[in-house]
């Protein structure tokens, strides 16, 4: 059963933070090719039951590494924290249900018009 905090992280992917600078963090994306610039995420402390530590926006992602700008933080980040990024959903036009509905709707419209 999901609690409110675990449900919020159900679709998020966890990445280990490799390095922390003054206003940026770097983490390995471990072959997750969907990670790209513009996505938002949070950093949590796994030792404190995933307490929120910071929010960030990914500036660049390539060659299996991502660089993110820290946009707000509650405590100082370290390598012991974890970055969470939620995978974006599939656009509606790439879903099978959209195309099936389009074909059936068009066929139904043509049948009614005759």
C-alpha positions in Angstrom: 0.0 0.0 0.0 1.3 3.4 -0.9 1.6 6.2 1.6 1.4 9.8 0.4 5.2 10.2 0.2 5.9 6.8 -1.5 3.1 7.4 -4.0 4.7 10.7 -5.0 7.9 8.9 -5.9 6.3 5.8 -7.5 7.2 6.9 -11.1 10.6 8.5 -10.2 13.9 7.0 -11.1 16.7 7.2 -8.5 20.3 8.2 -9.5 23.3 8.4 -7.3 24.8 11.8 -7.1 28.5 11.8 -8.3 29.6 15.3 -7.4 28.2 18.4 -5.8 29.5 21.9 -6.7 28.3 25.3 -5.4 25.1 25.4 -7.5 25.2 22.3 -9.6 25.2 18.5 -9.2 26.4 15.8 -11.5 24.9 12.3 -11.6 25.2 9.2 -13.8 22.0 8.5 -15.8 23.0 4.8 -16.1 21.9 4.4 -19.8 18.5 6.0 -19.3 18.3 7.9 -22.6 15.1 9.7 -21.7 16.9 12.0 -19.3 17.3 15.3 -21.0 17.8 19.0 -20.4 14.7 20.8 -19.0 13.5 18.0 -16.8 13.0 18.8 -13.1 13.9 16.6 -10.1 14.5 16.5 -6.4 17.3 15.3 -4.2 16.4 13.3 -1.1 18.3 11.9 1.9 17.7 8.1 2.0 19.0 8.0 5.6 16.2 10.3 6.6 13.4 8.3 4.9 13.8 10.3 1.7 13.4 13.7 3.2 13.5 16.4 0.6 17.0 18.1 0.4 16.8 20.1 -2.8 15.1 20.7 -6.1 16.9 20.9 -9.4 16.6 21.4 -13.2 18.7 19.4 -15.6 20.9 21.7 -17.7 22.6 19.1 -19.9 22.5 15.3 -20.3 24.7 13.3 -22.6 27.2 10.4 -22.6 25.4 8.9 -19.6 25.9 11.9 -17.3 23.6 14.7 -16.3 24.4 18.2 -14.9 21.7 19.9 -13.0 21.2 23.4 -11.5 20.1 23.5 -7.9 17.0 25.7 -7.7 16.4 25.4 -4.0 17.7 23.4 -1.1 16.9 22.8 2.6 20.3 21.5 3.6 23.7 21.2 2.0 23.8 18.5 -0.7 26.4 15.7 -0.6 27.3 12.5 -2.5 25.2 10.6 0.1 22.0 12.0 -1.2 20.0 10.6 -4.2 18.6 12.4 -7.2 15.0 11.5 -8.2 13.7 12.3 -11.7 10.3 11.4 -12.9 10.2 10.0 -16.4 8.0 12.1 -18.7 4.9 10.5 -20.1 4.5 9.4 -23.7 2.8 12.0 -26.0 -0.8 11.2 -26.9 0.0 10.8 -30.6 2.5 8.0 -29.8 -0.1 5.9 -27.9 -1.9 3.0 -29.6 -5.2 4.0 -28.0 -5.2 7.4 -29.7 -4.7 5.8 -33.2 -7.3 3.1 -32.5 -9.8 5.7 -31.4 -9.0 7.8 -34.4 -9.6 4.9 -36.9 -12.8 3.7 -35.2 -14.1 7.2 -34.9 -13.4 8.0 -38.5 -14.9 4.7 -39.6 -18.0 5.3 -37.5 -18.4 8.9 -38.8 -18.2 7.7 -42.4 -20.7 4.9 -41.7 -23.2 7.3 -40.1 -22.8 9.8 -42.9 -23.8 7.3 -45.5 
